[in-house]
Amino acid sequence: MTQRSSIRLFSIPLLGLPILLSACSGSAPSKEEVAKLEASLLNQPINMLLWRTRTDQQLDVDDIKIVKYSCQVVKDFDSAFDCTVSFTLNDEPQKNTLRAIHHEDGKWRLAKEQPN
């Protein structure tokens, strides 16, 4: 084997590595991650009339059954996604929009400001 052919042998996989890595980063949250985020969003205290806070029982991730969801990357941010989620909660159909941020530690969290 000549030196040129051995360089080609190793350079071809190296050229594909950045494409593979870029495909892995910046992917939308999974169905399970969306369910966790939705439960987290629904468990946040809601200020009601007269500044009272809802103290209902906390929802569990298992209470939420994702029927359909779609996520779109937020313009100019490869780790932020706006997701539209259709789910059932206590056999009642629900629909919500949430913004999820993928942090460097690998965890998904809700953005401080949610889309309207």
N, CA and C of each residue as an Amber inpcrd file, in Angstrom:
protein
   348
   0.8430000  -1.1680000   0.0000000   0.0000000   0.0000000   0.0000000
   0.8920000   1.2360000   0.0000000   0.5860000   2.1450000  -0.8710000
   1.3820000   3.3650000  -0.9410000   0.9180000   4.3270000   0.1320000
   1.7430000   5.3490000   0.3310000   1.4130000   6.3410000   1.3520000
   0.1560000   7.1190000   0.9760000  -0.0340000   7.3820000  -0.3340000
  -1.2200000   8.1230000  -0.7720000  -2.5010000   7.3410000  -0.4920000
  -2.4940000   6.0590000  -0.7630000  -3.7060000   5.2740000  -0.5390000
  -4.0080000   5.1290000   0.9580000  -2.9730000   5.0690000   1.7950000
  -3.2190000   4.9690000   3.2320000  -3.7620000   6.2910000   3.7730000
  -3.3390000   7.4040000   3.2080000  -3.8730000   8.7140000   3.6110000
  -5.3480000   8.7930000   3.2290000  -5.6840000   8.3460000   2.0310000
  -7.0920000   8.3410000   1.6040000  -7.9400000   7.4500000   2.4960000
  -7.3820000   6.3080000   2.8740000  -8.1080000   5.3570000   3.7070000
  -8.5070000   5.9900000   5.0400000  -7.6210000   6.8030000   5.6100000
  -7.9210000   7.4190000   6.8990000  -8.6330000   8.7630000   6.7620000
  -8.4540000   9.4510000   5.6620000  -9.0600000  10.7760000   5.5260000
 -10.5450000  10.7170000   5.2020000 -10.9970000   9.7000000   4.5130000
 -12.4200000   9.6010000   4.1670000 -13.2910000   9.5050000   5.4230000
 -12.9890000   8.6080000   6.3820000 -13.8130000   8.5930000   7.5970000
 -13.7100000   9.8880000   8.4010000 -12.5450000  10.5230000   8.3890000
 -12.3760000  11.7740000   9.1290000 -13.2130000  12.8990000   8.5190000
 -13.4020000  12.8860000   7.2250000 -14.2380000  13.8960000   6.5850000
 -15.7040000  13.7300000   6.9690000 -16.1280000  12.5140000   7.1850000
 -17.5200000  12.2570000   7.5610000 -17.8030000  12.4960000   9.0320000
 -16.7700000  12.5430000   9.8720000 -16.9500000  12.7120000  11.3040000
 -17.6540000  14.0140000  11.6700000 -17.2650000  15.1710000  11.1350000
 -17.9930000  16.3990000  11.4910000 -19.4590000  16.3630000  11.0790000
 -19.7580000  15.7440000   9.9570000 -21.1520000  15.6390000   9.5180000
 -21.9360000  14.7790000  10.4980000 -21.3480000  13.6690000  10.9200000
 -21.9960000  12.7900000  11.8800000 -22.2110000  13.4980000  13.2110000
 -21.2110000  14.2050000  13.6950000 -21.3350000  14.9100000  14.9660000
 -22.3520000  16.0400000  14.8940000 -22.4020000  16.7490000  13.7860000
 -23.3670000  17.8400000  13.6640000 -24.7840000  17.2970000  13.5770000
 -24.9440000  16.1130000  13.0440000 -26.2750000  15.5120000  12.9740000
 -26.7460000  15.1010000  14.3600000 -25.8340000  14.7120000  15.2340000
 -26.2170000  14.2870000  16.5810000 -26.5360000  15.4680000  17.4800000
 -25.7820000  16.5560000  17.3620000 -26.0690000  17.7200000  18.1810000
 -27.1740000  18.5190000  17.5240000 -27.9450000  19.1770000  18.3270000
 -29.0000000  19.9990000  17.7780000 -30.2440000  19.2360000  17.4050000
 -30.4090000  18.0130000  17.9160000 -31.6270000  17.2630000  17.6140000
 -32.6930000  17.6110000  18.6470000 -33.9280000  17.4900000  18.2390000
 -35.0650000  17.8330000  19.0850000 -35.2020000  16.8360000  20.2310000
 -35.9050000  17.2230000  21.2880000 -36.0990000  16.2930000  22.4010000
 -36.9520000  15.0920000  21.9890000 -36.7310000  13.9770000  22.6660000
 -37.4920000  12.7570000  22.3840000 -38.8940000  12.8560000  22.9900000
 -39.7310000  11.8930000  22.6690000 -41.0990000  11.8460000  23.1920000
 -41.0920000  11.8020000  24.7250000 -40.2020000  11.0120000  25.3040000
 -40.1020000  10.8910000  26.7610000 -39.6330000  12.2010000  27.3910000
 -38.6740000  12.8580000  26.7310000 -38.1870000  14.1380000  27.2500000
 -39.2690000  15.2080000  27.1800000 -40.0640000  15.1930000  26.1060000
 -41.1590000  16.1490000  25.9720000 -42.1950000  15.9130000  27.0760000
 -42.4740000  14.6560000  27.4030000 -43.4210000  14.3470000  28.4860000
 -42.9110000  14.8840000  29.8210000 -41.6170000  14.7250000  30.0850000
 -41.0280000  15.2530000  31.3220000 -41.1290000  16.7770000  31.3680000
 -40.8280000  17.4300000  30.2420000 -40.9080000  18.8850000  30.1890000
 -42.3410000  19.3670000  30.3640000 -43.2820000  18.6630000  29.7580000
 -44.6930000  19.0370000  29.8860000 -45.1470000  18.9020000  31.3380000
 -44.7630000  17.8200000  32.0070000 -45.1070000  17.6390000  33.4180000
 -44.4930000  18.7490000  34.2590000 -43.2670000  19.1090000  33.9640000
 -42.5980000  20.1810000  34.6840000 -43.3220000  21.5150000  34.4800000
 -43.7450000  21.7690000  33.2510000 -44.4580000  23.0090000  32.9360000
 -45.8080000  23.0450000  33.6550000 -46.5290000  21.9360000  33.6340000
 -47.8350000  21.8890000  34.2770000 -47.7370000  21.9180000  35.7980000
 -46.6160000  21.5160000  36.3530000 -46.4330000  21.5300000  37.8040000
 -45.9810000  22.8800000  38.3410000 -45.6460000  23.8080000  37.4580000
 -45.2460000  25.1300000  37.9260000 -46.4310000  25.8140000  38.5880000
 -46.1910000  26.5670000  39.6660000 -47.2940000  27.2650000  40.3260000
 -47.9330000  28.2760000  39.3740000 -49.2500000  28.3500000  39.4610000
 -49.9920000  29.2930000  38.6310000 -50.6110000  30.3320000  39.5470000
 -50.3310000  31.5880000  39.2800000 -50.9560000  32.6390000  40.0640000
 -52.3970000  32.7940000  39.6130000 -53.2930000  32.5900000  40.5330000
 -54.7100000  32.6820000  40.2450000 -55.2160000  34.0670000  40.6770000
 -56.4850000  34.2530000  40.5300000 -57.1240000  35.4930000  40.9500000
 -56.7830000  35.7750000  42.4100000 -56.5230000  37.0100000  42.7400000
 -56.1520000  37.4380000  44.0880000 -54.7900000  36.9070000  44.5250000
 -53.9270000  36.6190000  43.5790000 -52.5420000  36.2040000  43.8450000
 -52.4420000  34.9060000  44.6300000 -53.4360000  34.0640000  44.5470000
 -53.3570000  32.7560000  45.1970000 -52.6190000  31.7960000  44.2790000
 -51.8850000  30.9020000  44.8570000 -51.1130000  29.9360000  44.0800000
 -51.8120000  28.5860000  44.1190000 -51.8680000  27.9260000  42.9830000
 -52.4730000  26.5990000  42.9160000 -51.6300000  25.6250000  43.7240000
 -52.2810000  24.8670000  44.5770000 -51.5600000  23.8740000  45.3860000
 -52.1070000  22.4840000  45.1240000 -52.5290000  22.2270000  43.9070000
 -53.0490000  20.9140000  43.5380000 -51.9590000  19.8610000  43.6890000
 -52.4000000  18.6260000  43.5630000 -51.4640000  17.5090000  43.5910000
 -50.5210000  17.6140000  42.3890000 -49.2570000  17.3210000  42.6020000
 -48.2620000  17.3810000  41.5430000 -48.5030000  16.2710000  40.5200000
 -48.3470000  16.6090000  39.2500000 -48.5040000  15.6310000  38.1760000
 -47.2490000  14.7900000  38.0390000 -47.4260000  13.5510000  37.6960000
 -46.3160000  12.6550000  37.4260000 -46.1740000  12.5340000  35.9060000
 -45.0030000  12.2340000  35.4370000 -44.7700000  12.0790000  34.0060000
 -45.6810000  10.9930000  33.4330000 -45.9650000   9.9710000  34.2080000
 -46.8230000   8.8760000  33.7410000 -48.2710000   9.3180000  33.5240000
 -48.6690000  10.4490000  34.1180000 -50.0210000  10.9730000  33.9320000
 -50.2210000  11.5640000  32.5360000 -49.1280000  11.8940000  31.8780000
 -49.1770000  12.5450000  30.5700000 -48.8960000  11.5130000  29.4840000
 -49.8210000  11.3810000  28.5680000 -49.6600000  10.4730000  27.4290000
 -49.5430000  11.3110000  26.1650000 -48.3410000  11.3680000  25.5970000
 -48.1000000  12.1450000  24.3870000 -48.7810000  11.4480000  23.2110000
 -49.6450000  12.1810000  22.5180000 -50.3210000  11.6580000  21.3380000
 -49.5200000  12.0330000  20.0960000 -49.1150000  13.2940000  20.0330000
 -48.3580000  13.8010000  18.8820000 -47.5640000  15.0160000  19.3390000
 -46.3650000  15.1420000  18.7920000 -45.5910000  16.3480000  19.0680000
 -44.6980000  16.6610000  17.8800000 -44.4020000  17.9310000  17.7370000
 -43.4480000  18.3600000  16.7130000 -42.6350000  19.5050000  17.2890000
 -41.3540000  19.5010000  16.9790000 -40.4520000  20.5250000  17.4980000
 -39.7150000  21.1940000  16.3450000 -39.6120000  22.4980000  16.4260000
 -38.8870000  23.2860000  15.4380000 -37.7830000  24.0450000  16.1540000
 -36.6100000  24.0700000  15.5570000 -35.4980000  24.7990000  16.1440000
 -35.8270000  26.2950000  16.1440000 -35.4680000  26.9710000  17.2300000
 -35.6700000  28.4090000  17.3310000 -34.6190000  29.0830000  16.4560000
 -35.0430000  30.0180000  15.6390000 -34.1390000  30.6710000  14.6890000
 -32.8920000  31.1950000  15.3980000 -31.7390000  30.9000000  14.8340000
 -30.4180000  31.3180000  15.2980000 -29.9400000  30.6030000  16.5710000
 -30.6660000  29.5720000  17.0280000 -30.2560000  28.8200000  18.2140000
 -30.3640000  27.3320000  17.9060000 -29.2410000  26.6230000  17.9320000
 -29.2910000  25.2000000  17.5910000 -29.6300000  24.2990000  18.7790000
 -29.7680000  24.8700000  19.9770000 -30.1040000  24.0320000  21.1280000
 -31.4250000  24.4470000  21.7790000 -32.2140000  25.2690000  21.0970000
 -33.5180000  25.6960000  21.6040000 -34.5920000  25.2770000  20.6080000
 -35.6720000  24.6970000  21.1280000 -36.7470000  24.1890000  20.2810000
 -38.0980000  24.6340000  20.8080000 -38.9730000  25.0410000  19.9120000
 -40.3780000  25.2760000  20.2320000 -41.1290000  24.0190000  19.8250000
 -41.8120000  23.4300000  20.7890000 -42.5230000  22.1750000  20.5480000
 -44.0200000  22.3720000  20.7570000 -44.7950000  21.8430000  19.8330000
 -46.2410000  21.7830000  19.9720000 -46.5740000  20.3600000  20.3820000
 -47.2890000  20.2360000  21.4900000 -47.5250000  18.9280000  22.0920000
 -49.0250000  18.6780000  22.2230000 -49.4940000  17.5720000  21.6730000
 -50.8570000  17.0930000  21.8930000 -50.7500000  15.8930000  22.8200000
 -51.5070000  15.9270000  23.9220000 -51.3990000  14.8630000  24.9130000
 -52.7290000  14.6910000  25.6260000 -52.8330000  13.6100000  26.3700000
 -53.9930000  13.4180000  27.2250000 -53.5300000  13.4670000  28.6700000
 -54.3740000  14.0510000  29.4930000 -54.1300000  14.1410000  30.9230000
 -55.4530000  13.7950000  31.5910000 -55.4770000  12.7050000  32.3450000
 -56.7170000  12.1910000  32.9420000 -57.7800000  11.9640000  31.8650000
 -57.3670000  11.3930000  30.7590000 -58.2370000  11.0760000  29.6170000
 -58.8760000  12.3010000  28.9690000 -58.3370000  13.4850000  29.2330000
 -58.8140000  14.7140000  28.6060000 -57.7710000  15.1780000  27.5910000
 -58.1820000  15.4530000  26.3450000 -57.2140000  15.9310000  25.3500000
 -56.7300000  17.3380000  25.6860000 -55.4470000  17.5410000  25.5090000
 -54.8010000  18.8260000  25.8010000 -53.8560000  19.1620000  24.6490000
 -53.5680000  20.4320000  24.4990000 -52.5780000  20.8700000  23.5190000
 -51.8180000  22.0390000  24.1340000 -50.5140000  22.0410000  23.9400000
 -49.6760000  23.0660000  24.5470000 -48.4710000  23.3330000  23.6650000
 -47.8850000  24.4920000  23.8420000 -46.6260000  24.8390000  23.1830000
 -45.6060000  25.1350000  24.2660000 -44.4210000  24.5710000  24.1160000
 -43.3700000  24.8200000  25.0970000 -42.0410000  25.0590000  24.3860000
 -41.1580000  25.7620000  25.0860000 -39.8010000  26.0020000  24.5730000
 -38.8250000  25.2340000  25.4390000 -38.0520000  24.3600000  24.8010000
 -37.0810000  23.5110000  25.4890000 -35.6680000  23.9190000  25.1010000
 -34.7780000  23.9050000  26.0810000 -33.3660000  24.2410000  25.8700000
 -32.5250000  23.0230000  26.2390000 -31.6300000  22.6320000  25.3330000
 -30.7170000  21.5230000  25.6030000 -29.4190000  22.1130000  26.1450000
 -29.1280000  21.8270000  27.4090000 -27.9620000  22.4010000  28.0670000
 -26.7210000  21.5400000  27.8500000 -25.5720000  22.1190000  28.1420000
 -24.2930000  21.4320000  27.9270000 -24.1560000  20.1720000  28.7740000
 -24.8810000  20.1030000  29.8940000 -24.8150000  18.9100000  30.7350000
 -25.6430000  17.7560000  30.1630000 -26.2820000  17.9930000  28.9950000
 -27.0550000  16.9570000  28.3310000 -28.5110000  16.9030000  28.7390000
 -28.9330000  17.7830000  29.6530000 -30.3110000  17.7690000  30.1380000
 -31.1590000  18.8000000  29.4030000 -32.4340000  18.4450000  29.2440000
 -33.4170000  19.3620000  28.6690000 -34.1050000  20.0970000  29.8050000
 -34.2680000  21.4210000  29.6250000 -34.9730000  22.2290000  30.6080000
 -35.9000000  23.1890000  29.8750000 -36.9000000  23.6370000  30.5870000
 -37.8000000  24.6280000  30.0170000 -37.1170000  25.9850000  30.0040000
 -37.3830000  26.7670000  28.9680000 -36.8800000  28.1360000  28.9250000
 -37.6480000  28.9600000  29.9500000 -37.0210000  30.0180000  30.4450000
 -37.6910000  30.8820000  31.4340000 -38.9260000  31.5390000  30.8270000
 -38.8430000  31.9200000  29.5910000 -39.9660000  32.5170000  28.8740000
 -40.5230000  31.4880000  27.9170000 -41.8060000  31.1720000  28.0300000
 -42.4420000  30.2020000  27.1510000 -43.1670000  30.9320000  26.0190000
 -43.2240000  30.3240000  24.8270000 -43.9290000  30.9610000  23.7110000
 -45.4200000  31.0370000  23.9950000 -46.0650000  32.0050000  23.3860000
 -47.5170000  32.1610000  23.5700000 -48.2750000  31.3440000  22.5780000
